[in-house]
Amino acid sequence: MSRLIRALIDTAALRANLARIRAVAAGSRVIAVVKANGYGHGAVTVARALESADAFGVARLEEGIALRAAGVTHPIVLLEGVVTREQLHEAAAHRLELVVHEAGQVALLQAWRGPHRFTLWLKLDTGMHRLGFREEAYRDALARVAALSVPAAALRAMTHFACADERASPVTPDQIARFNAVAAPLGLETSLCNSAGVFGWPGAHGDWVRPGLSLYGVSPFSGESAASLGLTPVMTLMTTVIATRQVARGECVGYGGLWRAPRDSRVAILAAGYADGLLRGLAHGTPVGLLGRRVPLVGRVSMDMIAVDITDLPGVEVGTPAELWGGSLPVEEIAAHAGTVAYELLCGVTQRVAFETTTGVVTI
């Protein structure tokens, strides 16, 4: 069955982006973050494409279990750790590494009597104030973990940056200094950097980096393109023209009549809407790719359709493919038209969209 809207996932781009990250953080091993279904790209697809990653990072227990069920044997780091005894047993059964960020998790480990020895990542809160032990509690937590009746297979130190995507912010240097003051004397392997940290703060790469967004070919920095960082977009979201219409000057298009034709116009109706993952708040003028050109979105995004102005673009007809984001339309740019970030668009692509893997983005 031919599908009107498709997300093309370029596995060659995934591998190229991982190679680029390795080149930038040459002294570090890479935890490829595939949480949230691989940032909307398909966690199993991404993991299989990134066989050369050193480990994978997920947020939730079920994400790690799904990777194991798909045959992924790499180390998998559970970035939120576990919160119950049952989850701890599941994590052991599936050989997941654990981030430890609060006292209750230490207590669970102290009660653990199973044969499995966890690799543990002890998280220091250096300023994000979301997860992690504050500085004054970190050494005590470390001592308690080091004294476990079933010793850890490995113990590592980590933190998370709050403002690494803001190159001029003083927050990240302060976080680095706080981390180094507490963790560096411990002699543990370290992990500090997300995607923005990898590209913006090379002095903090540590032993392990944890790229997420950049693996998918998206820039973590406002105003800096993925191409400028040497990254290639992985997802191209394509749809299809299902109708063309003549609209007289002064006539409105779409719900609420928010767009009124300033001249006699021709519009194309595309099979894409918020049921597919487009945001209803996309602004008039948001670009859509048709026949190698950009045309503007007009009217409100509806559940199943959008309209674009093709008055100045001959040749568009029913069946013409269109690009919503991808190689020629960076998802970061489209997100800006909705007042959001690329993460939300990528993670929001719905199950109605057909996912296909490619080894090169299709040019339309």
Summary of the structure (lengths in Angstrom):
residues: 364
radius of gyration: 23.4
end to end distance: 21.0
largest distance: 78.1
contacts: 1239
relative contact order: 0.14
helix: 31%
strand: 24%
